[in-house]
């Protein structure tokens, strides 16, 4: 009796701890230095919490991604993202072959639409991966952009 | 209010379509100064906080892979004329800027 009660108390506190670890706290979202400095896309994805990129859910029909097929100037590549996945909390943008692949991330509250558009730099032709975190699950949509003149180095 | 931030807001069916531009060099650190031949140090905005009537609604994290004079478009539901939109940015050199606008 005593033991099972102890166990229950332990389990409850363990669960409470786990839930605080699993639920991303929007108020505490910070610029993640480690993820932004990684030079390898897999390492960068791991540091945002994706253990194995193979396990990413296919988000290609739920993430509306607008990118040019060919970007003449890699210094200005327009990107537009709309997530149709309920409870979208966060959107990450990776340019696979940039010196540091993580380009940006957006933390949403329910008081803003899960939509964003901006302009990014791409050093060379590469896949752009958009990762949506919704209700604790990561989804991906990717598109290749052909870059005529790279946009990271000299002008 | 400083002049680093420019807003364009269009209100349609209670949804504010907000476009902002921030004047900033967004240097990658990989570029060489043509005159001095020295590398130009990296200089980029890493965080932008967005508020609607003083309440935080969205946080943006950027890297040096975001284009010069960054452009950002987002949509705020439940918006009406007279509402205040605000943004505050911070870069890796400790510089910062703010901008506010009232929805017309």
gemmi code that builds the backbone of each chain (N, CA, C; Angstrom):
import gemmi

chains = {
    "A": [
        ("UNK", (0.847, -1.207, 0.000), (0.000, 0.000, 0.000), (0.878, 1.252, 0.000)),
        ("UNK", (1.793, 1.248, 0.975), (2.667, 2.395, 1.115), (3.520, 2.568, -0.168)),
        ("UNK", (3.997, 1.395, -0.625), (4.865, 1.401, -1.788), (4.121, 1.925, -3.014)),
        ("UNK", (2.890, 1.420, -3.192), (2.159, 1.816, -4.401), (1.835, 3.310, -4.367)),
        ("UNK", (1.627, 3.822, -3.139), (1.333, 5.244, -3.036), (2.570, 6.064, -3.424)),
        ("UNK", (3.699, 5.580, -2.908), (4.957, 6.240, -3.236), (5.171, 6.251, -4.740)),
        ("UNK", (4.889, 5.084, -5.312), (5.105, 4.937, -6.758), (4.212, 5.902, -7.530)),
        ("UNK", (2.959, 5.989, -6.993), (2.016, 6.867, -7.683), (2.508, 8.320, -7.636)),
        ("UNK", (2.976, 8.705, -6.439), (3.479, 10.076, -6.278), (4.666, 10.295, -7.202)),
        ("UNK", (5.536, 9.270, -7.251), (6.716, 9.395, -8.108), (6.306, 9.528, -9.576)),
        ("UNK", (5.373, 8.645, -9.974), (4.934, 8.665, -11.374), (4.309, 9.998, -11.728)),
        ("UNK", (3.514, 10.509, -10.781), (2.841, 11.774, -11.061), (3.872, 12.897, -11.262)),
        ("UNK", (4.861, 12.947, -10.355), (5.845, 14.024, -10.503), (6.713, 13.802, -11.746)),
        ("UNK", (6.976, 12.517, -12.059), (7.758, 12.239, -13.265), (6.997, 12.700, -14.507)),
        ("UNK", (5.684, 12.429, -14.496), (4.860, 12.844, -15.640), (4.813, 14.360, -15.753)),
        ("UNK", (4.688, 15.012, -14.595), (4.625, 16.474, -14.607), (5.917, 17.043, -15.173)),
        ("UNK", (7.040, 16.439, -14.762), (8.326, 16.903, -15.252), (8.433, 16.697, -16.754)),
        ("UNK", (7.999, 15.480, -17.204), (8.077, 15.183, -18.632), (7.246, 16.162, -19.452)),
        ("UNK", (6.041, 16.461, -18.927), (5.178, 17.342, -19.717), (5.790, 18.746, -19.819)),
        ("UNK", (6.471, 19.177, -18.761), (7.086, 20.505, -18.865), (8.247, 20.477, -19.849)),
        ("UNK", (8.881, 19.305, -19.965), (9.982, 19.208, -20.911), (9.473, 19.138, -22.348)),
        ("UNK", (8.300, 18.498, -22.500), (7.797, 18.277, -23.861), (7.084, 19.489, -24.442)),
        ("UNK", (6.382, 20.229, -23.588), (5.623, 21.367, -24.121), (6.555, 22.557, -24.290)),
        ("UNK", (6.742, 22.998, -25.508), (7.634, 24.139, -25.684), (7.010, 25.376, -25.035)),
        ("UNK", (7.770, 26.013, -24.196), (7.267, 27.191, -23.509), (7.536, 28.414, -24.374)),
        ("UNK", (6.459, 28.958, -24.935), (6.630, 30.054, -25.887), (7.271, 31.272, -25.260)),
        ("UNK", (6.951, 31.510, -23.988), (7.522, 32.668, -23.325), (9.043, 32.557, -23.194)),
        ("UNK", (9.519, 31.310, -23.172), (10.950, 31.104, -22.989), (11.694, 30.821, -24.287)),
        ("UNK", (11.006, 30.914, -25.413), (11.667, 30.626, -26.686), (12.799, 31.619, -26.891)),
        ("UNK", (13.958, 31.085, -27.199), (15.139, 31.938, -27.375), (15.795, 31.611, -28.708)),
        ("UNK", (16.642, 32.544, -29.150), (17.491, 32.270, -30.304), (18.434, 31.150, -29.878)),
        ("UNK", (18.344, 30.012, -30.567), (19.075, 28.814, -30.159), (20.468, 28.816, -30.796)),
        ("UNK", (21.434, 29.290, -30.045), (22.789, 29.463, -30.556), (23.346, 28.173, -31.156)),
        ("UNK", (23.138, 27.068, -30.458), (23.712, 25.796, -30.910), (23.125, 25.397, -32.271)),
        ("UNK", (21.788, 25.450, -32.359), (21.130, 25.049, -33.611), (21.551, 25.956, -34.765)),
        ("UNK", (21.701, 27.252, -34.479), (22.050, 28.194, -35.551), (23.507, 28.103, -35.975)),
        ("UNK", (24.381, 27.580, -35.096), (25.796, 27.498, -35.457), (26.192, 26.174, -36.098)),
        ("UNK", (25.312, 25.178, -36.047), (25.654, 23.879, -36.636), (25.896, 24.038, -38.142)),
        ("UNK", (26.897, 23.325, -38.649), (27.211, 23.436, -40.076), (26.588, 22.278, -40.871)),
        ("UNK", (26.026, 21.310, -40.143), (25.419, 20.155, -40.800), (23.929, 20.163, -40.489)),
        ("UNK", (23.101, 19.987, -41.522), (21.649, 20.113, -41.339), (21.104, 19.072, -40.366)),
        ("UNK", (21.674, 17.857, -40.394), (21.174, 16.799, -39.489), (21.481, 17.174, -38.033)),
        ("UNK", (22.696, 17.685, -37.788), (23.053, 18.110, -36.424), (22.156, 19.251, -35.958)),
        ("UNK", (21.876, 20.174, -36.886), (21.041, 21.309, -36.528), (19.619, 20.850, -36.205)),
        ("UNK", (19.106, 19.905, -37.033), (17.759, 19.376, -36.774), (17.723, 18.657, -35.427)),
        ("UNK", (18.811, 17.939, -35.123), (18.852, 17.241, -33.839), (18.816, 18.223, -32.683)),
        ("UNK", (19.503, 19.339, -32.832), (19.512, 20.248, -31.687), (18.196, 20.996, -31.506)),
        ("UNK", (17.306, 20.969, -32.510), (15.969, 21.539, -32.241), (14.997, 20.459, -31.777)),
        ("UNK", (15.475, 19.220, -31.659), (14.629, 18.170, -31.077), (14.179, 17.080, -32.031)),
        ("UNK", (14.724, 17.080, -33.255), (14.371, 16.021, -34.203), (15.458, 14.957, -34.099)),
        ("UNK", (15.163, 13.838, -33.435), (16.207, 12.846, -33.200), (16.673, 12.209, -34.495)),
        ("UNK", (15.694, 11.885, -35.354), (16.045, 11.223, -36.607), (15.247, 11.844, -37.751)),
        ("UNK", (15.902, 12.568, -38.664), (15.167, 13.233, -39.751), (14.312, 12.269, -40.592)),
        ("UNK", (14.663, 10.985, -40.579), (13.874, 9.993, -41.323), (12.463, 9.884, -40.745)),
        ("UNK", (12.327, 10.237, -39.474), (11.034, 10.064, -38.813), (10.116, 11.276, -38.958)),
        ("UNK", (10.567, 12.304, -39.668), (9.723, 13.479, -39.859), (8.463, 13.085, -40.625)),
        ("UNK", (7.319, 13.600, -40.181), (6.078, 13.315, -40.911), (6.053, 14.122, -42.202)),
        ("UNK", (5.404, 13.539, -43.201), (5.271, 14.238, -44.479), (4.246, 15.362, -44.334)),
        ("UNK", (4.691, 16.576, -44.558), (3.768, 17.698, -44.431), (3.505, 18.361, -45.772)),
        ("UNK", (3.888, 17.658, -46.859), (3.852, 18.328, -48.157), (2.458, 18.788, -48.582)),
        ("UNK", (1.397, 18.096, -48.124), (0.071, 18.576, -48.534), (-0.619, 19.420, -47.459)),
        ("UNK", (0.083, 19.648, -46.327), (-0.509, 20.485, -45.277), (0.294, 21.763, -45.049)),
        ("UNK", (1.452, 21.818, -45.696), (2.265, 23.035, -45.578), (2.318, 23.673, -46.964)),
        ("UNK", (1.716, 24.862, -47.080), (1.770, 25.572, -48.360), (3.074, 26.333, -48.411)),
        ("UNK", (3.934, 25.923, -49.359), (5.269, 26.494, -49.434), (5.464, 27.134, -50.793)),
        ("UNK", (5.797, 28.398, -50.778), (6.011, 29.098, -52.033), (7.451, 29.574, -52.116)),
        ("UNK", (8.167, 29.044, -53.111), (9.580, 29.378, -53.346), (9.795, 29.411, -54.846)),
        ("UNK", (10.717, 30.229, -55.333), (10.959, 30.210, -56.782), (11.683, 28.922, -57.182)),
        ("UNK", (11.417, 28.437, -58.400), (12.144, 27.266, -58.882), (13.595, 27.644, -59.160)),
        ("UNK", (13.740, 28.834, -59.754), (15.069, 29.348, -60.060), (15.227, 30.713, -59.420)),
        ("UNK", (16.300, 30.884, -58.647), (16.573, 32.184, -58.048), (17.812, 32.746, -58.736)),
        ("UNK", (17.629, 33.849, -59.458), (18.775, 34.412, -60.167), (19.760, 35.024, -59.193)),
        ("UNK", (19.238, 35.598, -58.111), (20.092, 36.217, -57.107), (19.890, 35.502, -55.777)),
        ("UNK", (20.907, 34.745, -55.362), (20.818, 33.996, -54.108), (20.742, 34.875, -52.881)),
        ("UNK", (21.006, 36.171, -53.025), (20.956, 37.070, -51.869), (19.526, 37.427, -51.480)),
        ("UNK", (18.597, 37.239, -52.431), (17.191, 37.561, -52.153), (16.310, 36.458, -52.735)),
        ("UNK", (15.977, 35.480, -51.904), (15.090, 34.402, -52.338), (13.800, 34.524, -51.525)),
        ("UNK", (12.696, 34.901, -52.186), (11.449, 35.064, -51.434), (10.864, 33.711, -51.010)),
        ("UNK", (10.390, 33.649, -49.779), (9.783, 32.410, -49.274), (8.488, 32.755, -48.550)),
        ("UNK", (7.472, 31.921, -48.767), (6.172, 32.142, -48.145), (5.678, 30.799, -47.618)),
        ("UNK", (5.256, 30.776, -46.365), (4.857, 29.518, -45.743), (3.517, 29.701, -45.037)),
        ("UNK", (2.598, 28.761, -45.305), (1.327, 28.732, -44.570), (1.130, 27.313, -44.079)),
        ("UNK", (1.023, 27.153, -42.776), (0.801, 25.812, -42.229), (-0.689, 25.594, -42.021)),
        ("UNK", (-1.189, 24.458, -42.547), (-2.598, 24.118, -42.337), (-2.720, 23.037, -41.274)),
        ("UNK", (-1.635, 22.791, -40.562), (-1.643, 21.780, -39.506), (-2.151, 22.432, -38.219)),
        ("UNK", (-3.235, 21.858, -37.635), (-3.770, 22.468, -36.417), (-2.706, 22.522, -35.324)),
        ("UNK", (-2.802, 23.522, -34.487), (-1.900, 23.741, -33.352), (-0.444, 23.940, -33.785)),
        ("UNK", (-0.254, 24.592, -34.912), (1.118, 24.910, -35.329), (1.732, 25.868, -34.309)),
        ("UNK", (2.857, 25.439, -33.753), (3.517, 26.239, -32.715), (4.740, 26.955, -33.256)),
        ("UNK", (5.371, 26.303, -34.235), (6.663, 26.832, -34.649), (6.962, 26.403, -36.078)),
        ("UNK", (7.643, 27.252, -36.818), (8.082, 26.925, -38.175), (9.580, 27.198, -38.262)),
        ("UNK", (10.322, 26.209, -38.772), (11.770, 26.351, -38.965), (12.071, 26.318, -40.460)),
        ("UNK", (13.046, 27.097, -40.883), (13.453, 27.109, -42.289), (14.941, 26.744, -42.375)),
        ("UNK", (15.237, 25.723, -43.195), (16.625, 25.311, -43.409), (16.971, 25.434, -44.891)),
        ("UNK", (18.149, 25.977, -45.192), (18.682, 25.918, -46.548), (19.856, 24.948, -46.469)),
        ("UNK", (19.642, 23.777, -47.075), (20.523, 22.642, -46.826), (22.010, 22.920, -47.017)),
        ("UNK", (22.366, 23.714, -48.035), (23.795, 23.884, -48.327), (24.393, 25.204, -47.879)),
        ("UNK", (23.637, 25.974, -47.101), (24.227, 27.198, -46.561), (25.279, 26.827, -45.507)),
        ("UNK", (26.274, 27.711, -45.285), (27.329, 27.384, -44.309), (26.764, 26.965, -42.946)),
        ("UNK", (25.683, 27.637, -42.524), (24.919, 27.206, -41.359), (23.494, 27.030, -41.871)),
        ("UNK", (23.018, 25.781, -41.955), (21.741, 25.558, -42.669), (20.487, 26.168, -42.030)),
        ("UNK", (20.461, 26.321, -40.687), (19.243, 26.879, -40.085), (19.166, 28.373, -40.402)),
        ("UNK", (18.121, 28.764, -41.133), (17.975, 30.142, -41.605), (17.159, 30.978, -40.625)),
        ("UNK", (16.030, 30.419, -40.169), (15.145, 31.190, -39.301), (14.150, 30.269, -38.617)),
        ("UNK", (13.550, 30.767, -37.539), (12.420, 30.052, -36.959), (11.435, 31.053, -36.389)),
        ("UNK", (10.171, 30.658, -36.395), (9.074, 31.542, -36.018), (8.251, 30.861, -34.945)),
        ("UNK", (8.016, 31.568, -33.845), (7.256, 31.010, -32.730), (5.884, 31.687, -32.723)),
        ("UNK", (4.842, 30.891, -32.916), (3.485, 31.443, -33.030), (2.700, 31.248, -31.743)),
        ("UNK", (1.796, 32.187, -31.477), (0.799, 31.996, -30.428), (-0.530, 31.804, -31.152)),
        ("UNK", (-1.598, 31.418, -30.442), (-2.903, 31.306, -31.118), (-3.422, 32.663, -31.616)),
        ("UNK", (-2.752, 33.752, -31.229), (-3.206, 35.089, -31.624), (-2.571, 35.616, -32.906)),
        ("UNK", (-1.973, 34.706, -33.682), (-1.411, 35.091, -34.967), (-1.599, 33.899, -35.898)),
        ("UNK", (-1.735, 34.156, -37.195), (-1.935, 33.037, -38.111), (-0.611, 32.291, -38.344)),
        ("UNK", (-0.667, 30.970, -38.564), (0.571, 30.218, -38.806), (1.072, 30.447, -40.227)),
        ("UNK", (1.354, 31.702, -40.498), (1.769, 32.138, -41.824), (2.962, 33.074, -41.684)),
        ("UNK", (3.901, 32.970, -42.618), (5.007, 33.923, -42.616), (5.609, 34.006, -44.017)),
        ("UNK", (6.048, 35.195, -44.372), (6.774, 35.373, -45.628), (7.979, 36.248, -45.353)),
        ("UNK", (9.110, 35.897, -45.966), (10.302, 36.731, -45.831), (11.229, 36.490, -47.026)),
        ("UNK", (12.464, 36.928, -46.905), (13.436, 36.746, -47.985), (14.717, 36.187, -47.380)),
        ("UNK", (15.252, 35.150, -48.022), (16.440, 34.514, -47.456), (17.594, 34.509, -48.458)),
        ("UNK", (18.799, 34.208, -47.919), (19.977, 34.080, -48.777), (20.276, 32.606, -48.982)),
        ("UNK", (20.689, 32.256, -50.200), (21.106, 30.879, -50.468), (22.454, 30.911, -51.163)),
        ("UNK", (23.398, 30.111, -50.638), (24.753, 30.139, -51.185), (24.853, 29.382, -52.496)),
        ("UNK", (23.990, 28.368, -52.683), (24.027, 27.589, -53.920), (22.707, 26.826, -54.089)),
        ("UNK", (22.558, 26.170, -55.228), (21.379, 25.350, -55.481), (21.233, 24.315, -54.370)),
        ("UNK", (20.049, 24.246, -53.773), (19.871, 23.331, -52.644), (18.398, 23.139, -52.337)),
        ("UNK", (18.126, 22.168, -51.493), (16.777, 21.991, -50.981), (16.551, 22.945, -49.814)),
        ("UNK", (15.378, 23.545, -49.800), (14.937, 24.314, -48.644), (13.941, 23.420, -47.902)),
        ("UNK", (14.209, 23.182, -46.631), (13.328, 22.349, -45.818), (12.563, 23.244, -44.859)),
        ("UNK", (11.245, 23.075, -44.849), (10.422, 23.800, -43.892), (9.886, 22.766, -42.908)),
        ("UNK", (10.174, 22.989, -41.631), (9.749, 22.051, -40.598), (8.706, 22.745, -39.735)),
        ("UNK", (7.551, 22.095, -39.593), (6.497, 22.644, -38.748), (6.385, 21.794, -37.491)),
        ("UNK", (6.395, 22.461, -36.348), (6.152, 21.774, -35.082), (4.722, 22.085, -34.676)),
        ("UNK", (3.899, 21.029, -34.608), (2.488, 21.221, -34.267), (2.092, 20.153, -33.255)),
        ("UNK", (1.593, 20.596, -32.106), (1.164, 19.675, -31.062), (2.286, 18.669, -30.721)),
        ("UNK", (3.503, 19.133, -30.736), (4.639, 18.287, -30.351), (5.187, 17.391, -31.451)),
        ("UNK", (4.610, 17.472, -32.660), (5.059, 16.597, -33.756), (5.690, 17.435, -34.875)),
        ("UNK", (6.789, 16.925, -35.428), (7.484, 17.635, -36.504), (7.038, 17.141, -37.889)),
        ("UNK", (6.714, 18.067, -38.780), (6.334, 17.768, -40.160), (7.305, 18.476, -41.100)),
        ("UNK", (7.477, 17.916, -42.298), (8.396, 18.567, -43.235), (7.795, 18.727, -44.621)),
        ("UNK", (8.155, 19.844, -45.242), (7.921, 20.035, -46.668), (9.233, 20.574, -47.219)),
        ("UNK", (9.631, 20.136, -48.415), (10.911, 20.588, -48.961), (10.758, 20.899, -50.440)),
        ("UNK", (11.588, 21.792, -50.919), (11.553, 22.199, -52.320), (12.954, 22.582, -52.749)),
        ("UNK", (13.317, 22.185, -53.970), (14.641, 22.574, -54.454), (14.593, 23.944, -55.122)),
        ("UNK", (15.600, 24.754, -54.836), (15.721, 26.060, -55.485), (17.054, 26.089, -56.226)),
        ("UNK", (16.967, 26.380, -57.530), (18.200, 26.494, -58.318), (18.705, 27.917, -58.216)),
        ("UNK", (19.952, 28.051, -57.757), (20.514, 29.385, -57.539), (21.556, 29.679, -58.612)),
        ("UNK", (21.355, 30.770, -59.333), (22.286, 31.135, -60.403), (23.534, 31.814, -59.838)),
        ("UNK", (23.325, 32.828, -58.965), (24.452, 33.506, -58.313), (24.249, 33.414, -56.807)),
        ("UNK", (25.223, 32.783, -56.129), (25.113, 32.574, -54.688), (25.049, 33.875, -53.914)),
        ("UNK", (24.431, 33.826, -52.739), (24.177, 35.057, -52.001), (24.792, 35.139, -50.630)),
        ("UNK", (25.875, 34.400, -50.360), (26.438, 34.466, -49.013), (27.792, 35.145, -48.984)),
        ("UNK", (28.553, 35.055, -50.060), (29.914, 35.570, -50.034), (30.047, 36.941, -50.668)),
        ("UNK", (31.023, 37.098, -51.540), (31.277, 38.398, -52.155), (30.116, 38.825, -53.067)),
        ("UNK", (30.047, 40.108, -53.281), (29.002, 40.604, -54.181), (29.618, 40.994, -55.511)),
    ],
    "B": [
        ("UNK", (10.310, 56.992, -31.453), (10.409, 55.800, -32.310), (11.524, 55.989, -33.330)),
        ("UNK", (12.319, 54.956, -33.538), (13.422, 55.090, -34.485), (12.941, 54.833, -35.910)),
        ("UNK", (13.860, 54.999, -36.845), (13.450, 54.909, -38.241), (13.905, 53.608, -38.887)),
        ("UNK", (14.228, 52.596, -38.047), (14.717, 51.342, -38.610), (13.587, 50.457, -39.114)),
        ("UNK", (12.358, 50.754, -38.691), (11.237, 49.873, -39.016), (10.181, 50.599, -39.838)),
        ("UNK", (9.751, 49.954, -40.896), (8.690, 50.524, -41.718), (7.532, 49.518, -41.805)),
        ("UNK", (6.319, 50.016, -41.590), (5.127, 49.147, -41.599), (4.256, 49.393, -42.826)),
        ("UNK", (3.590, 48.329, -43.261), (2.470, 48.486, -44.183), (1.398, 47.498, -43.723)),
        ("UNK", (0.253, 48.024, -43.334), (-0.801, 47.164, -42.789), (-2.065, 47.295, -43.622)),
        ("UNK", (-2.650, 46.166, -43.955), (-3.925, 46.185, -44.666), (-4.915, 45.359, -43.855)),
        ("UNK", (-6.031, 45.984, -43.494), (-7.039, 45.292, -42.696), (-8.126, 44.770, -43.622)),
        ("UNK", (-8.366, 43.478, -43.539), (-9.354, 42.867, -44.407), (-10.114, 41.813, -43.629)),
        ("UNK", (-11.413, 42.060, -43.413), (-12.233, 41.077, -42.727), (-11.643, 40.723, -41.346)),
        ("UNK", (-11.253, 41.732, -40.585), (-10.713, 41.576, -39.226), (-9.345, 40.893, -39.172)),
        ("UNK", (-8.755, 40.644, -40.348), (-7.404, 40.104, -40.349), (-6.448, 41.195, -40.839)),
        ("UNK", (-5.460, 41.502, -40.009), (-4.467, 42.501, -40.417), (-3.322, 41.787, -41.122)),
        ("UNK", (-3.105, 42.150, -42.382), (-1.972, 41.635, -43.136), (-0.848, 42.653, -42.930)),
        ("UNK", (0.191, 42.243, -42.226), (1.230, 43.184, -41.816), (2.530, 42.894, -42.566)),
        ("UNK", (3.063, 43.922, -43.195), (4.347, 43.806, -43.867), (5.303, 44.779, -43.207)),
        ("UNK", (6.450, 44.272, -42.778), (7.416, 45.195, -42.192), (8.753, 45.063, -42.904)),
        ("UNK", (9.517, 46.142, -42.864), (10.878, 46.106, -43.358), (11.746, 46.773, -42.305)),
        ("UNK", (12.871, 46.139, -42.016), (13.802, 46.691, -41.028), (15.092, 47.047, -41.759)),
        ("UNK", (15.542, 48.262, -41.578), (16.787, 48.656, -42.240), (17.976, 48.117, -41.444)),
        ("UNK", (18.661, 47.149, -42.034), (19.772, 46.491, -41.336), (20.666, 45.799, -42.361)),
        ("UNK", (22.011, 45.849, -42.186), (22.894, 45.263, -43.214), (22.857, 43.744, -43.308)),
        ("UNK", (22.524, 43.047, -42.227), (22.495, 41.574, -42.208), (23.759, 40.986, -42.864)),
        ("UNK", (24.910, 41.353, -42.305), (26.190, 40.878, -42.832), (26.447, 39.432, -42.418)),
        ("UNK", (26.906, 38.627, -43.386), (27.137, 37.205, -43.103), (28.465, 36.950, -42.384)),
        ("UNK", (29.408, 37.883, -42.541), (30.750, 37.614, -42.019), (31.632, 36.925, -43.050)),
        ("UNK", (31.053, 36.648, -44.225), (31.809, 35.992, -45.301), (32.174, 36.959, -46.421)),
        ("UNK", (31.841, 38.234, -46.210), (32.077, 39.214, -47.276), (33.321, 40.043, -46.995)),
        ("UNK", (34.023, 40.382, -48.070), (35.248, 41.152, -47.932), (34.977, 42.607, -48.302)),
        ("UNK", (35.565, 43.528, -47.527), (35.495, 44.940, -47.872), (36.411, 45.163, -49.073)),
        ("UNK", (35.825, 45.698, -50.164), (36.601, 45.821, -51.397), (37.804, 46.752, -51.260)),
        ("UNK", (37.678, 47.783, -50.405), (38.773, 48.749, -50.260), (39.865, 48.251, -49.316)),
        ("UNK", (39.456, 47.847, -48.127), (40.461, 47.468, -47.125), (40.901, 46.011, -47.246)),
        ("UNK", (40.154, 45.197, -48.008), (40.407, 43.753, -48.149), (40.187, 42.978, -46.848)),
        ("UNK", (39.618, 43.667, -45.859), (39.324, 42.976, -44.596), (37.949, 42.330, -44.675)),
        ("UNK", (37.758, 41.256, -43.891), (36.442, 40.642, -43.832), (35.508, 41.562, -43.044)),
        ("UNK", (34.279, 41.688, -43.531), (33.284, 42.496, -42.814), (32.681, 41.592, -41.729)),
        ("UNK", (32.733, 42.021, -40.460), (32.243, 41.140, -39.397), (30.758, 40.821, -39.525)),
        ("UNK", (30.391, 39.631, -39.066), (28.963, 39.271, -39.128), (28.159, 40.228, -38.268)),
        ("UNK", (27.005, 40.604, -38.761), (26.161, 41.590, -38.097), (24.739, 41.309, -38.539)),
        ("UNK", (23.970, 40.710, -37.654), (22.618, 40.312, -38.075), (21.627, 40.381, -36.921)),
        ("UNK", (20.370, 40.609, -37.258), (19.279, 40.594, -36.281), (18.993, 39.140, -35.923)),
        ("UNK", (18.984, 38.820, -34.629), (18.674, 37.436, -34.255), (17.273, 37.268, -33.683)),
        ("UNK", (16.706, 38.346, -33.133), (15.379, 38.195, -32.519), (14.486, 39.386, -32.854)),
        ("UNK", (13.244, 39.086, -33.208), (12.241, 40.127, -33.397), (11.000, 39.707, -32.614)),
        ("UNK", (10.548, 40.597, -31.732), (9.346, 40.298, -30.941), (8.197, 41.149, -31.453)),
        ("UNK", (7.056, 40.502, -31.665), (5.914, 41.196, -32.239), (4.769, 41.228, -31.238)),
        ("UNK", (4.153, 42.406, -31.094), (3.054, 42.556, -30.152), (1.821, 43.167, -30.800)),
        ("UNK", (0.664, 42.793, -30.257), (-0.624, 43.323, -30.701), (-1.301, 43.893, -29.452)),
        ("UNK", (-1.524, 45.189, -29.425), (-2.058, 45.859, -28.236), (-1.265, 45.472, -26.990)),
        ("UNK", (0.032, 45.573, -27.062), (0.979, 45.328, -25.961), (1.140, 43.845, -25.594)),
        ("UNK", (0.401, 42.961, -26.247), (0.493, 41.538, -25.897), (1.384, 40.817, -26.908)),
        ("UNK", (2.375, 40.018, -26.450), (3.235, 39.312, -27.408), (2.443, 38.266, -28.192)),
        ("UNK", (2.595, 38.294, -29.525), (1.847, 37.327, -30.338), (2.756, 36.437, -31.168)),
        ("UNK", (3.985, 36.839, -31.372), (4.861, 36.072, -32.251), (6.309, 36.443, -31.967)),
        ("UNK", (7.180, 35.422, -32.057), (8.603, 35.706, -31.915), (9.352, 35.155, -33.129)),
        ("UNK", (10.253, 35.963, -33.628), (10.989, 35.631, -34.843), (12.465, 35.463, -34.492)),
        ("UNK", (13.067, 34.388, -34.984), (14.515, 34.197, -34.823), (15.150, 34.119, -36.202)),
        ("UNK", (16.178, 34.924, -36.413), (16.830, 34.970, -37.714), (18.304, 34.620, -37.600)),
        ("UNK", (18.905, 34.368, -38.758), (20.340, 34.130, -38.821), (20.896, 35.096, -39.857)),
        ("UNK", (22.187, 34.939, -40.156), (22.773, 35.798, -41.190), (22.317, 35.390, -42.579)),
        ("UNK", (21.543, 34.282, -42.687), (20.996, 33.865, -43.981), (19.682, 34.562, -44.320)),
        ("UNK", (19.317, 35.573, -43.537), (18.135, 36.364, -43.901), (18.644, 37.588, -44.671)),
        ("UNK", (17.934, 37.932, -45.750), (18.401, 38.983, -46.651), (18.559, 40.336, -45.960)),
        ("UNK", (19.421, 41.146, -46.551), (19.648, 42.523, -46.114), (18.332, 43.305, -46.087)),
        ("UNK", (18.217, 44.222, -45.146), (16.970, 44.967, -44.940), (15.777, 44.009, -44.892)),
        ("UNK", (15.746, 43.176, -43.842), (14.769, 42.082, -43.792), (13.319, 42.533, -43.945)),
        ("UNK", (12.602, 41.704, -44.694), (11.183, 41.898, -44.946), (10.459, 40.770, -44.236)),
        ("UNK", (9.349, 41.119, -43.610), (8.568, 40.099, -42.903), (7.093, 40.380, -43.104)),
        ("UNK", (6.363, 39.340, -43.447), (4.919, 39.453, -43.641), (4.248, 38.443, -42.710)),
        ("UNK", (3.288, 38.923, -41.920), (2.536, 38.018, -41.041), (1.097, 38.509, -40.956)),
        ("UNK", (0.208, 37.664, -40.371), (-1.224, 38.013, -40.335), (-1.783, 37.899, -38.925)),
        ("UNK", (-2.445, 38.963, -38.527), (-2.995, 39.033, -37.176), (-4.522, 38.988, -37.236)),
        ("UNK", (-5.124, 37.910, -36.741), (-6.584, 37.861, -36.725), (-7.141, 38.704, -35.572)),
        ("UNK", (-8.445, 38.903, -35.553), (-9.116, 39.681, -34.503), (-8.530, 41.081, -34.360)),
        ("UNK", (-8.243, 41.687, -35.489), (-7.689, 43.040, -35.454), (-8.762, 44.031, -35.907)),
        ("UNK", (-8.749, 45.213, -35.306), (-9.662, 46.273, -35.737), (-8.903, 47.592, -35.812)),
        ("UNK", (-9.501, 48.549, -36.486), (-8.889, 49.863, -36.603), (-8.624, 50.447, -35.221)),
        ("UNK", (-7.476, 51.076, -35.058), (-7.123, 51.655, -33.768), (-6.211, 50.753, -32.946)),
        ("UNK", (-6.145, 49.467, -33.326), (-5.248, 48.545, -32.614), (-3.795, 48.954, -32.830)),
        ("UNK", (-2.975, 48.605, -31.840), (-1.552, 48.919, -31.955), (-0.743, 47.659, -32.281)),
        ("UNK", (0.156, 47.804, -33.226), (1.098, 46.726, -33.536), (2.490, 47.230, -33.202)),
        ("UNK", (3.291, 46.350, -32.597), (4.636, 46.785, -32.253), (5.654, 45.705, -32.575)),
        ("UNK", (6.840, 46.127, -32.902), (7.919, 45.176, -33.084), (9.183, 45.711, -32.407)),
        ("UNK", (9.977, 44.781, -31.903), (11.248, 45.144, -31.265), (12.307, 44.162, -31.740)),
        ("UNK", (13.412, 44.690, -32.286), (14.462, 43.788, -32.776), (15.757, 43.975, -32.014)),
        ("UNK", (16.589, 42.934, -32.100), (17.868, 42.918, -31.396), (18.877, 42.217, -32.279)),
        ("UNK", (20.109, 42.739, -32.362), (21.092, 42.037, -33.191), (22.282, 41.528, -32.377)),
        ("UNK", (23.196, 40.852, -33.087), (24.319, 40.190, -32.407), (25.376, 41.169, -31.910)),
        ("UNK", (25.261, 42.445, -32.267), (26.215, 43.429, -31.773), (25.611, 44.277, -30.667)),
        ("UNK", (24.478, 43.843, -30.158), (23.848, 44.561, -29.054), (23.026, 45.760, -29.473)),
        ("UNK", (22.848, 45.939, -30.793), (22.001, 47.041, -31.245), (20.541, 46.583, -31.221)),
        ("UNK", (19.631, 47.553, -31.148), (18.219, 47.203, -31.115), (17.381, 48.330, -31.699)),
        ("UNK", (16.136, 48.026, -31.970), (15.244, 49.041, -32.504), (13.803, 48.651, -32.236)),
        ("UNK", (12.926, 49.641, -32.252), (11.506, 49.370, -32.044), (10.683, 50.127, -33.071)),
        ("UNK", (9.506, 49.640, -33.306), (8.589, 50.336, -34.191), (7.163, 50.017, -33.775)),
        ("UNK", (6.286, 51.031, -33.858), (4.873, 50.765, -33.583), (4.042, 51.441, -34.658)),
        ("UNK", (2.857, 50.912, -34.834), (1.925, 51.551, -35.761), (0.510, 51.319, -35.260)),
        ("UNK", (-0.387, 52.212, -35.651), (-1.790, 52.047, -35.299), (-2.525, 51.645, -36.579)),
        ("UNK", (-3.317, 50.579, -36.474), (-4.036, 50.113, -37.656), (-5.092, 51.149, -38.055)),
        ("UNK", (-5.050, 51.547, -39.308), (-5.970, 52.586, -39.778), (-7.370, 52.010, -40.017)),
    ],
}
model = gemmi.Model(1)
for chain_id, residues in chains.items():
    chain = gemmi.Chain(chain_id)
    for i, (resn, *xyz) in enumerate(residues, 1):
        res = gemmi.Residue()
        res.name, res.seqid = resn, gemmi.SeqId(i, " ")
        for name, pos in zip(("N", "CA", "C"), xyz):
            atom = gemmi.Atom()
            atom.name, atom.element = name, gemmi.Element(name[0])
            atom.pos, atom.b_iso = gemmi.Position(*pos), 0.0
            res.add_atom(atom)
        chain.add_residue(res)
    model.add_chain(chain)
structure = gemmi.Structure()
structure.add_model(model)
structure.setup_entities()
